[in-house]
């Protein structure tokens, strides 16, 4: 990464410095303002020239020049004599002094308000007198709140204690309470003399609307299946990252569990929304995950990496668009669903400073491991005959090996290798935001830093972000611009893969008697000839002491500009522009001393020891969008229409260089290499894609009862064949607000009862931009003075868009503030499925991209929330919520040519391979063997599920022989495994999955718990197979092996252990290792306290303080005992969170 840091271009350094300059300048401007709101109005200078002019008119001019609010009693001001004033560049105080000189009136300035009142009030004012206290949502008094009698200019402001008093008010009057940054409130007096008001901050998420990322729609008239989560709910569900919180809130948003890489902070998750729409084993054909939803951040497309690293404190809301009526506006990219993320926009008001800090630990979770200790492992080796070969040299070698291990065990050697590469990681993240402004100009400045220290020593991920948002309103125009700078750098652990440590025998000591690290261990194989009875195993701790490097980094600059023009009450024009530039790099270095090159000397490759892999990449995306909205009510008819045009272009460049031959372990720069990798050369790619589209959307409702939605998108993309550049996507939706019908009018219980239905086409475009084009590679072929190029990929001018047809039926019910219910039934059919097909070698090409089939997902979603107790006065509540998802997928059609892939995988399973060619059993050779020949193949057949598990049905272990018996397709028993007998033996898709949530609060205390569950699915326990049967005895083993078959008559779940180098003894996919995967997972628990209203807060200049304690990934209850996190362990997270507002 050091080299990459050096390569950070001058352009990016300049942009970063400019951004810092802007931030510092804005902060300086704010800091010198007494009130912090871009120069309060009281500092503005006044220049007026009036002759014999009414006081009311002069006040209007003062209000215009100062930007302040004026309150006065109309009848009295109108009685004042005209005034003559000539003032130049004076303060507002001076202007008011001159205006009210020699009158019975004076003025009072509070915040941004001026109240003109009588100097002395000697007589009783006729009418009603009202007084009270105005506070914020936390109960803190608000100073400077404007209170005006509706329909007049008469009013007052609150004092420093939030108190106010108004006399001479009609008993039937209405008071209007206003304050910058707060929602205004109208309160009818109704004869009362005391009225206390609690004001709410202006919401950054508009209540009762659905944010689609392209435009905002009224939720009341929206017919699509969309779920919105606000900031508070997201933070309650966890504080690790946004993706995990969404997983805890909605079962349709699925993070596929990675049993290999566990809690690796540098591993991006695999995300799906409502199931698979593409073949999962064809990921190499795609840019990323072919089933990944589209992510929209503040109206523009973004990457999952950006969302993964996003500061959660910036998120205002997230909306999941699931059906065609909701997502069809994104057309060709919306087939997998859309995740719309809105960040917090700046609010008007005095300068506010928000700080959020999280301080946590990552603790390894090794509950899935139950490995033998030193004495148990030695006893088992003796039991299975590892020390008893028949040849004379073998007897001597076996005795020596056994004696050494026995002596070490007797002297107490029992190494817990699993703990050697692990640590308790201490992580921290901080977020600081400054915001303020007035109704015309608002600003927001933010900086955040997130450090995640993984549980593998030396692994970490760091993200630094700086952003600034300026919002300016001029007449009917709103301009908003956000500039964002992100820098990410990460390191992988120098300790290697965790699987290396789970394989090491506990009777090996990592250090000798002098405390020196032991580089190699001797392991007795139990078979072979001569010296082959013993093999070397390398100590992975040794590599951790070397000068290795495994780092990645990226720098991203993003600028989003938007304009909103309110042409009239009905018409609104919007436009936006986005520019994103990212530079990325990776550096991986293994010095010559690394055990990776241990056999290079004997193979005559000493000059190639040491390896450096350097990757560089850049991407640039430009998007432009313009639209016109129409929104008008005609009596009981409401019509919303939108026309939008957008265009985008993206370019990605990447290069990779692998060099070898490093004479010194500390020469860790690629420039010190002596040669390229053997038979290799620098490689790279350069891809460009363009897209243009026109979207039309219309929404009609009658009396808010009968609803209709329609959208049409026409898109063109360079990704597809020349005959199919254009694609058409559409949706239709209908709804019925039953609760607005006359027969439910006046019903105190039913607040909402809506029926929804929709259908439409969307597309999927997570594909290689050059998949339809002919591709060439240049080699070292020279003809004359020309370098030759070879065609490596065939073009396909007829390649079509992959399209999804969605059907959705839904119902929404709300009963008072007690219960909400949402249910959806959906069908999603994928047509013209994109895939790479295998070609015969005689063609000269390996694969060809084609539209090959159809897939169907069918299922339902349920979400229910119940609030059995609520007490607003005590800020007390208890809310229980539960969600459920059932999804079933099926392959409806595949082309015959696709069956070649099935035949290839079956022939691989039937093959044999002798892995033990003089290499230790835990080398990459054995791992590749096990993956290729012993794990279930991914096979696709019409009528079957894409998540089906294929294998041979097992009849169990024969008590007489200890061998497994199988059931053939025609119902015969056999001892021979054959791919021809494979059938569906399970399905990884659960029958039901969902979430359970509890939220409670009482007088500032809060408690939240989020759980997830799934049941009815299956899992092929490949880790159990690897530990119990596909073994060579040279590595550490699971204690359950003592339950394996040992003698005639044993009824055992595992077959006899045979120490051999041949592949015939290895267990291949069998129903014996398919297990029901039922799970309850306590994902997040947090408790907190909000010190709102505490008197001591003001003494330390705080407006608000909240503390919380989170426990994430707390407990997993499962029907399967499985080793999880084989390459990188899972972890539990505990953190203390602090939120403060100054």
N, C-alpha and C positions, 0 to 999 in steps of 0.2 A: 504493500500500500504506500510505502514511502516513495517509491518511484511514481506512483499515480499522483500522490500529493504534489510532487515536483512538476507533474505535467499539467496541473490545473492552469488553464490558459489565462493569458493576461486579460482577455475579454471577461472571463468570469470573475477574476480578481477585481477588475474595474467595476463590474456590476455589483459585486458584493460590497465594495467600498462605497459605491454610490448609495446603496441601500442603507448601509450603516449611517452614512451622512444624513440621509433623509430622516431616519429614526432619531438621531441625535438632535437634529435641527428642530424637529417637531417637539421632542421632549423639552428642549430649551425654551421654545415658545410657550409651552404649557407651564413650565416651571416659573416663568416670570409673570404669568398672569395671576392676579390675586385670587381669582375664583377658579382658574384653570379651565375656562371654556372658550378658548380662542379669543381672549380679550373680552371681558364682560362689558356690557353696554354702558355701565357707569363710567368707563374710561373713554368712551367715545366723545369727541368734541362736537359742539353744537354751533351752527351758524344760521341765524334767522334774521329776517328783515320784514316786519309787519307794521302796518299803519292802520290804526283804528279797526282792528280785527277781533272777532269774537274769541273768547278764551277757549271754547271748544275747538275751533279751527287751529289755534296755536298748539293745543295739546295733541291734535292729530299729527301736526308736523314734528313735534318733539318725539312722539311715538315712532314715527317713520325714521327719523335720523338716529334715534338711540336703540331702536329694536326692543324697547321695554314695553311691558304691559301697564296701562294706566287704568285706575279705578276711581270713580267719582260719582257723586249723586247728580243725575241729569238736571233736575229742577233747580238746584242751587247754582250749578255752574252756568246754566243758561241765564240766570239773573245777574251774573257779574257783568260789569261794564266792559265794553271793548277796550283792548290794550294796544299800545304802540311799543314795539320792542325791536331794538337793533343790537344784535349780539354777534360776535365773531370769535369762533374757536374757543368757546367756553365749555366748562363741564356741565353735565346735566343738572348738578346741584345749583350751579350759578344761574342757569336758565330758569329753574323753578323758583329760586329766590326772587328773581326779577319779575317773574310772571305773577307771583302771589303777594308781592310787596304791597303794603297798604290795603290788604284784604283781610277778611276774617278766617282765611284758610291757610293751612300749612300742608306739608307733605311728609310722607314716610316711605323710605326706600328699603325694601326687603328682597334680597336676591335680585331677580330680574323684574320686580314689580314696583310700581309707584302708586301709593294710595293718597289721594287728596282729601283731607278731612278738615273739619272745623277746628279752630284753635281752642275754643272754649265752648263747652256745651252746658249752659246754665239751666235750660229748661228741659222738662221731661219730654223725651221723644215719643210721639204717638206711634202706636203699632207694637208689634211683637219683638222681643229680644231673644236671640239665639246665641248660644255659646257652646264650645266643645273643644275637643282635641283631635288633631289629625295625625295619624301615624302611618308608617309603612307596613308591609306585610309581616315584618318581624316584631311590630309593636313599638318601634323607635319613633319618637316625635319628629315631624317634618317641619322645618322652618321655611317660610316663604311660599307656602301653598296659597294660591289665589282662590278666594271665595267670592263669587259674584251672584247677585240676585238675578235669576233668569229673566231676560227681556229688558234689563237695565245695565248701566255701567256702575251701579252702586256695588260696593264690595269692600273687602279687607284682605289682609294676609295674616298668616299664622306667625307667632313670635318664636323665639328660640326654644320654647318648651312645646311648640306645636299647638299652642292655644289660640283661639280666635273668639271674637264677640261682635255681633251685628245687632244694632237696635233699629226700631222703626220699620220692621218688616211685616208685611201682610201675613196673616196667619195661614193663608193658603198658597204662599209663595214657594218657589223651588230654588234651592241653592245649587250652584255649579262649582265643583271643586276641581281645580286644574293645577298640574305641576309638571315641569319638564321631565320627561322620561317615565311618566306615570299615566295610566289610563284615566281620563276625566270621568267624574261621577256626578250624576244629578240626583239630588235627595230632596224629596218633598217634605216640607216642615210639618204639615198636618197638626199644627197647634203645639208642637213640642218646643221646649225651651233649651234642651240640651241635646245636641247631635254630635256624636263622635263618629269619625270616618276613618276607615283603614283603606289606604290606597294600594293599588297593585301596579307593579312595573309593567310598562308597555311590553307585551310579549314579542319575542323575536320569532316565534312560530305562531302564525295567525290561527286562532281557534276556528274550528269548523271548516277548515280547508284541507285539500290534498295537494301537496307539493309534488309535481311530476318532474321537476327539473327543467322543463321547457316552458311551462306556464302553471299558474295556480288555479285550482278549481274548488268550487263550493262542495264540501263533503255531502251536504244535504241532497245535491242533485247528481252526485257522481255514481256511476253504475259499475265501476271497475272493482276488482279485488285488490285492495291496497291496505297495507298495515303500517301505521306510523308510530314511531317510538320517540318520545321527547327526551331531552337531555337528562332529566331527573331519573327516568326509568332506565336509561342506558347506564348511568353511573351506579344505580342500585344493583344492576346485574353483574357488576364486576368493574375493576379498574385496571386490567392488564392491557387490553387493546379493544378496539371497537368491534372487531370481528367476533371475538369470544363473547362479548356482551350480547350481540345480536343472536348468537347461537343459543344463549341462555334464555332469550325472550321469545323466539319463534322457531318451532320445529321445522318449518319449511326451509329455513336458512340453516344448512347443514355444513359443518366442518368435518370432513371425512377423517376419522382417527388414523393417525400414522403410527403404527406399532413399531416402526423401525426408528424414527427420528424423534419421537417423544416431545420433549420441551425445548428442542434446539431453537435458540432465539433467532437463528439465521435461516431457518427453514420456513418458507411461505406456506400457508395452509392451502388445502384443496377444498374449495367451496362449491356447493351446489344449492340451487333454489328449486324446489319441487322436482327433484329427481334428475336422471340422466337424459340427455337428448342426443348424445353421440357415444360411439364405442370408446370405452375408457382405455383400452389397451393400445389405442392408436394415438396416444398423446404426442408421439414424436412427429406426427403430421401437422401439429398445431403450434401456434405461438402461445404456450402456456397450457392451461387446462381447457379442453374442448367443451366441458360442461359448466364452465365458470360464468356467473351472471355478469351483466354490464354494470360498471360502477360509474356513477355520475356525482361529481363533487362541485357544488355551487353552479350547476348548469352545464358543466363540461365533463367529457369523458376522462376518466383517470384510470390508473393501474391498481391492482390489488396490493402491490408493494407500497404505493402511496397511502392507501387506506390502512394498511398494516402499521405504518409508521406515524399515522396521523395522531396529533395530540387530542385525546378524548375531551379535554376541557373546552376545545373550540367548537365541538359539535352541538348544534342546536336541535336537530331532529334527523331521523333516518326514516325513509319511507320505502317499503318493499313493494314493488309493482309486480303482480303475479299473473294476471290474466291479460287477454288481448286488449280489452277496453282500457286497461291501465297502461300497458307498455307498448302498444302498437305504434305510438308516435315515434319510437326509436327504431321501428322497422327492422332492418336487416341485422341489427345487433342485439335484439331484445328477446330472442328465442329462449334463452336460459333465465329470463327474468332480469329485472333492473333494480339496483340498489341506489336510491337517491339520497345523497348526504348534503345537508344544509349546515353551514357554519354560522356561528353567532354574528349578527350584524351589530354595528355600533349603535348605541342608544344615546339620545340627547340628554343633556344635563351637565352638571358640574363634573370636573375630572374625577373619575373613579379608577382605582387601582385594584386589580384582582390578582391574587396569588394562590396557586395550588401546588402543593408538594406531596409526593408519595415516597416513603422510605420503606423498602421491603427486603425480604429475604426469599431466596429460592432454595428449597430443601429437597434433596433427591428422594424420589419415591421408588423404592426397590421391593415393594410388597409382592411382586409377581415372581420373585426369584427364591428358590429353595434348593440351593446347591449343596453338594456333599462337603463335609469338612475333611481335613487331611487323613484322619484315621479311617473314615468311611470310604474315601476314594481308594486308598491302598487296599483295604479289605475287599472292595468290589473288584479291583484289578486282579487280585489273587483268585477270587471266586470265578471269574470268567476265563482264567487260564492265560493271562497276558505274560506270565513269567515261566511258561512251561513248553517251549518248542522242543522238537525231537532231535534236531541236529546238535552235535557236540559243541560247536562254537556258540550255538544259541543258548545252551545250558549255562556256559560260563558267563556269557553276557547277561543272561536273565538274572543269575544269582547276584552278580555285581550291581546291577541296576536295582534289584529288590533290596539288597543290603543297604545301599546308600539311602534310598527313600525311607526304609524302615528306621534307620538310625536318626534321620532328620525328624521323623514323626515322634520318635521316642524322646528326642531332646526338646520337643515343644513347638516345632515349626508348624504353623497352621495359619497361613496368610489369607487374610480377607481381601482378595484382589479387587473386589467390586468397589471398595472404598478408596483405592489408590488414586484414580484419576478424578475423583469427585470432591466437591466442596459445598459449603453453604454460601451461595452467591448473594452479595449485598448489592441491591439495585436502588436507584433513585431517579426520580423525574420531577421536573419543576416547570411551571408555567406562569408567566407574568404578562398581564394584559393591562394596558392603559386605554381608556376610552372617555369620550365626552363630546361636547359640541352643543350646538343649538338646533333648532328645527331646520335651519338652512344648511349648515355645515356640520358634519359629524366625522369623527376620526376614531381609529382603533389601531393601536400599536401592540404587537405581541412578540414574545420570544419564549421558546420552550427548549428543554433539553431532557432527553430520556436515555438513561443508561440501564441496560439489562445485562446483568452478570449471570451467565448460565451456570448450571451445576457441574458441567465439565470444566476442569481447571483451564483458565486462559481463554474460554469462549465468552464473547460479549457482543453486544450490538448497541451502537450509539447513534442518536439522531438529534441534530441541532436544527431548529427552525426559527426563522425570523419572518414576520409578516406585517404588513401595514395596509389598512383599508381607509380610503377617504370617500365620503359620500357627500355630494353637493346637490342641493335643490335650488333651481332657478325657475321661478314661475311654474310652468307646467312640466318642466324637465327635471329628471333625476339622473345624475351621473354617479357611477360607483366604480372605483378601481381598487383592485387588490394585487399587491406585489408580494411574492412569497419566495423565500430562499430556504432550501433544505439541503443539509449536508449529512450524509450517513456514512459511517465506517464501522466495519465489523471484523471480528477475528474468530476463526475456528480453533478449537482446542489443539495444542501440539501433542496431546496425549493419544491421538488417534481415535479409532472406533472403540466404543464401549464393549463391543462383542469380543475384542481381543482379551479383555480382562475377565469376562465371564468364562472364557475357555481355559484360562491358566489353572494349573493344578495347585491346590492349597498347600501341598507339601513342598513347594518351591519357595525359598526365601528370596526376596528381591535384593537383599544386600548380603555380602559375605561377613565373616566374623570381624573384619576390619572396618566395616561400614561402607565399603565400596559397592557401587551398583554392579550387579551381575548382568552381563550382557546376554548370555545364552544359557538355556537349560537343556539337559539331555532327557529325552523321553523314550521309553522302551515300547516298541510297536507291537511285539508279540508275534511277528511274522517277518519273513525275509531271509536273507542269507548274509553271512559275514557281518560287516559293519552296518548293514541295512537294518539290523535289529534295533539300532538306536538312531534317532534323528534329533536335529537341533530345533529348538523353539526359541525365538527371540523375545527378550524382555521388552515390552512396549514402553516401559518407563525410561529405557535408555534413549529412545528417540526424543523423548520430552526434554532431555538435557541438551539437545543439539540446537543449533541456530537454524531452526525451521521457520517457515513463514507461510501462513494461509489466511490471506486478508482480502476483503473486497470493500469497495467504496463507491458512492455515487454522489454527484452534486446536481441539484435541480433548481432551475429558476422558472417561475410561473407568473404570468401576468394575465389577469382577467379584467376586462373592461366591459361595462354594460351601460346602456342608456335606456331610459324609460320616459316616453313622451305621452302625457295625458292630453290627447288632442281635444277631447270633449268628454262628457260624462259617459258616452257610449264607446268611443274609440280610444284605443291606446296602442301606440307603436313601441316596439322593443327591439333592441339590437345589442349584439354582444360580440366580443372578439377575445380569443384566448391564444396565448403563445406559451409553449412549454419546451424547455431545452434541458436535456439531461446528458451528463458525461459520467461514464462508469468505468471502473477498472478493477482488475483482480490480479493478485500476485501469489503464486504458490511455489515455494522453494524447499527442496529436499537436498541437504548437503551430501557430499560423497560418503560420509560416515554413516548415513542412514542405513538401517537394516534392509531397506528396499533394494539396495545394491550389493547385498552380502555375497551373492553368487556371481557377480560380474567378473571378479578376478579369475575364477576357474573357467569361466566361459569366454575368456579373452576379450572382455569389454571394459578393462580398467580405465581406458581413456574416456569412457562415457559415464562414469560415476558422478552423481550430482545432477539434479534436474530443476529447471525453472520453467514454469508455465505462466505466461503473461497474457492477460486479456484486456483489451480496450474496446470501449463501445460508446456510441453516442446516438441519441434519438432526438428528433425535433417534430413537434406537432403544432399545426396552425389550424384553428377553427374559427369560422365566421358564421354568424346567425342573425337573421332579421325576421321580424314577424309583426303582424297586425292583429290586434284583438278587438272584438266587438262584444259588448255586454250591455244588454238593455232589457228592461222590464216593460211589457205592454199589458197593463192590467194584471191578469193572472198568468200571463205568459212570460217566461224568462228565456231569453236566447243568448247563448254564448257561442261565438265563432272565432276561430283562429286560423290564420294562414302563416306558415313559417317556411323560410328558405334557409338551408344551411349547406356549408361546404367545408371540407376538411382535407388536409394533406398530411401525411406522416412519412418520415424517412428514418430508417434504422441502419446503422453501420456497426459492424463488429469485426475484430481481428483477434486471432489467437496464435501465439508463437510458443513452441516448446523447444527449449535448448538444453544441451547436455554437456558434460565435461567441465567440472569445476575443480580447480586444483586446491582450493582452500575453502574450508567450511564457512569462513566469515566473509568470503567474497559473494555476497548475497544480492548481486545485481545481475540482470540478464546479460549485461554487456561483458561479463567475465566468462561467459560460456565459450567453449572452443568449437562447438558444432551444433547443428540442428539435431533434433531427435532422429534416431535411425529410421531411414526410409520416410522421413517426414519433411515438411516445409511449412512456412507460415500459411495460415488459412484465414478466410474471412468471408463476410457476406455483406451485401448492400441491397436493401429492399426499400421500395417506395410504393405507397398506396394512396389513391385519391378517391374521394367519395363526394357526391353531390346529391341533395335530396330536397323535395318539396313536400310539406306536410299540411294537410287540411283537417281541422277538427271542428265538430259542431256538437253543442249540447242544448237540448230543449227540455223545459219542464213546464207543466201546466199545474198551476196552483200548488206547486211544490209536492204534487201527488204523483203525477205520471211523468216519467223521465225517459229521455232518449239520448244516446251518445252515438257518434259515428266519427271515424277518422280514416284518412287515406294518405298513404305515403308512397311516393315514387322515388326510388333511389337508383343511382348508377355507381358502380364500383369497378375499379381496375383489377380487382382480385379474381373475377370470374372471366369465363371465356368471351371472346369477341362477339359470339352470337347471343350472349346472355348478360351483357353489361347491366341492363336495367332490370330491376325487380319491383314488384308491386305488393304492398302490404296494407291491410285494412282491418278494421274492427267495427262491430256493431254492438251496442249495449242498450238494455232497457231496464227500468226500475219502477217500483211502485212503493211510495211512502204511505203505507197503510195507516200510520198514526195520524195522518192529516185528513183522513176520511171523516165524514160527519158522524158515522156511528161510533167513532172513538173520541170525538170532541169532548173535552171536559174530563177525560179519564185521567185520574191523578197518578196512576201507576205507570202506564205505558208512555214513555218519553220518545221512544223510537221503535218502529217496526217497519223495516225496509226489505223488500224482495228485489233481487238483482239477477240478471242473466246477460251473458256476453258471449261473443264468438269472434274469431278473426285470425288472420295470418301474421306471423312475425318471422324473423330469420335469425340465423346464427353465422357469425363471421370471425370466430377466433381461429383463423386459419393462416397458412403461409401466404403472404401477398403474391408470391410468384408461382403458386401451385398450378395455374392454368397455362403457364408459359413454357416455352422451350428454354432449357438451362444448359449452359456450357461451362466447362472447366478447362483451364489452360494447363498443359503439362509440359514436360521437357522435350516434346516432340519438335524437331526442327526440320523443315523442308526448304532447302535453299537458304534464304535469309529470313524466313517466316517461322514464327512459333505457332504450332498447331493447337487448335481447340477441339475438344471432344464433346459431343452431345451426351449429356448425362440425365436429362429428364425430357420426356415427350410432352409436347403441347396438347392442350385439349380445348379447342375453341367452343365446344358445346357444353363445357362445365357450367352447371346451373347453381343458383342459390339454394342452400339448404333452408327449408321453410318448416315452420311449426304451425299447425292448426290447433287453436285453443278453444275449448268450450268450458263455460263456467256458470254454475248456478249458486247463488248465495243468499243469505239472510242475515240481517243485523237487528238485534233487539236490545233495548235499554229499558230497564224498569227503575224509575226514579233514580236515586243515587246509589241504589242497592246492587243491581246486577246488570252486566252487559254480556251479550252472547253474540258470537259471530261464527257462522258455519258456511263452508264452501265445498261444493263437489265439482271436480274438474276432470277433463279429458284433454290430453295434449298429444297430438300426433305429429311426428317428424317425418316429412317427405323429402325425397331426393337427398338422402343421407350421404354426406361426404366422407370418403375414406380412400386410403391408399390400398391398391390391390397388388398382389405379387404377380410378376410376369416370369415366363420361362427364361432360363439363362440364355437360350439361343437368341433372344431378342436383343441382348446387350444392355437391357435395363432391368433394374431390380423391382421398381414399383411404378405405379401409374395412378393419378388421382382421378376418381370417377364418382358419380352419384350412384349409390349402390343399394339403397333399401329404405325401409320404413320402420319406425319405432313408435310405440304408444305407451304413455304414462297415464294411469287412471287412479284417482284417489280422492280423499276428502280431508279437510282441515276443520278443526273445532277449536274455539277459544272462548273461555268463560271467565268472568271476573265477578267476585262477590265481595261486597263491603258490609259485613254484618254489624259493624259498630263504627259510628262516627260522632265525634263531639267537637264541633268547630271552636267552641270557646276554650277548650283545653288543648286544642291542636292535636286531638287524639283520633286515631283511626286504626282499623285492622282490615286489610284487603287480602283476599285469597284469589289466586288466578291459576288456571290450568289450560294447557293447550294439548292438542293431539293431532297427529298426522298419520294417515295411511296412504301409501303409494305402492302401486304395482306396475311394473314395466314389462313390456312384451315386444319381441321382434316380430313385426307383422310380415315383413318381406325382405329378403336379401337376394342378390343376384347369384347365379350359379358360380360365377368366377370367384366369388367371395369364399366359397368352400375350400379353395386352395389353402387359405390360411388355417382352417381347421385341420386339414390333412397334414400340413407341415408341423403343427404343434403335436398332433398325435404321433407322428413318426419320431419326433424328438423324444417323447416319453417312452417309446418302445426301444430306443437306442441304448447302447451300453457304453460305458466309459470307465477306464481304470485311472482314477485320479491320483493314486499313490505311485508317482514316478520318481520317487526319491525326494519329494518335497514334504514338509510337515503337514499334518492333517488340517491345520487351521489357516492354511494359505488361501489366497484368492482363488486358486484352482479348485479347491474343494467347495468353496462357497458358490462359484459359478456352476459347478456340477449339481449341487443340491438344488439351486434355484431352477435349473433347466430340466432336471429329470424327476424331481420329487415333489414339487408344488403343483397344485391343480392348474391345468391349462385354461386359458380364457377362450372358450368355444362359443360360436354363435350359430344358432339354428332357428329357423322360422317356428314361431309358436312358443319359444322358450324365453325366459327372462335373461336380460343382459347381465344380471348379477347372480346367475345360477352357478353353483359349484359342481364341477364335473369330476367324476371318479368312478371307481369300481365298487359295487356293493360287497361288504364284508360279512362273512359268517362267523367271524371271531377267530380266536387262537385255538388251534387244535391241541387239546391237552396231551395227546400222545406224542406229538413232534415239536410243539412250540412254534410251528409255522402258521401263518395266516391262511385262512381258506376264503376264497372269493366265490361270488355268484355271477355266472356269465349272463349275457343278455337273454339266452334261451333257457335259463333256469337251472343249469348244471353247476355243481360245485367243482372247484379246481384250486390247485395251489399256485397256479401261474397267473400273474397279472398281465392283462393285455388291454391296450387302448381301445380295441374293438368292443370291449365289454363295458365301456364307460357310459354312464347314465347320469342324470341330474340327481345328486345326493344331498343337495341343500341349496339354500338361497340366502345371500347375505342381507337382503333387504328385510328390515323388521316388519312384523305385522302392524305394529303401532310404535310410534315414538312421539315424544312431547316434552313439555316443561311443566314444572310445578313451582309456583312462586308465592312467598309470603312477605307482605310489607306491613309494618306496624309503626305507629308513632304515638308519643305522649309527651306533651309539654317540652318539646325540644329533643327528646330521645327518639331515635329511629332504629329499626331493626329490619333487615331484609335477608331473605334466603332464596337462592335460586337452585333448583334441581332439574336434572334432565333424566329421562328414562327411555328405554326401548325394550321391546320383547317380541318374541316370535321369529326372529331372524336366526341365521346359522353362521357359524364361523369355522373354517378349516384351521385347526390349531397346528399350524406348520412349525411353530416354535417347540411345541411338545414333541412332534415327530423328530425334530433335529436333536432334542435332548435325550429322547428315550430309545429311538431305534436307528436313526441314521447317524450312527456314531462309530468311531474307531477306537474308543477307549483311551485315547491320548489326551483328551481334554477333560475338564471337570464336567460332572454330570448331575442330573437332577436326582434327589433322594427317592423319587417315586420308582426309580429303576429297581429297587429292592423288591417291588411287587411284580416284576417281569417273570415270565416263565423260566423255570430253572431245571425242573425234572419232570419225568413222565407222571401224568396225573394232575399236574398243576392247572387250576382254572385261573387264568391270568388275563389282564387287559392288554398286556404288551408281550410281544413275541420274544423268543430266545435271542440273546445277544451273541452275534458271531463276529469275531475279529478277523477281517479280511479286507484285501484291497479291491476286491471285485465289486461291481455295481449291482450284481444279482441279489445281494443281501439287503439292499436298501428299500425302504418302504416308499412306495409310490402312492398317488392319490387314492385314498380309500375312505369309505363311509365311517370306518372305525374312529377317525379323528375329526369327524364333523360333530360339533357341539352346539347346543342351543345357546344363543347369545342374548341373555336377558340381563339388563343392567339398570341400576339406579345410581346416579352420579350427583353428589352434592357439589355443584359447580362453584358457588360463591355464597359466602355468608358475611354480612357486615353489620356492625353496630356503630352508631354515631350519636353525637350530641351537638345541637346548634345553640350557641350562647346568645341568641337573639334577645335583645332587651336588657342584657346585663349591664349594670351601671359602669363597671370597671372598663368596659370596652372603649368608651370615649376617652378615658384617661390615657390610653395607649394609642389613640388616634385610629381606632378600628371602628368600622361600621358593622361588620359581621365577622363571626368566627365559627367555623364548624370543624370538628375533629371526627375521624372515623377510623375503624379498624376493620380490615378486610382479610378474609381467609378464602383463597381461591384454590380450585382443584382439591377440595378438602378430603373427600371420601368417595370411594368407588366400591359398590357392592355388585358382584357379578356372578353369574352361574358358571363362568369359565375361569380356571386357573391358567394364566398365560403370562409368559415373560413379555413385558411391555417395555418399549424403548431399548431395542437390542443394540442399535448403533449410538443412540443418545438417550439417556434415561428421561422418564417423566419426572415432574417436580410438583411439589406443593408450594403455593405462594402465600406469604403472610406480609401484610403491609399496613403501615400507619399513614393516614391521609390527613392533610391539613388544608382547609380552604379559608382564605381571609379576604375581606374587602376593606380597603382604606378609603 
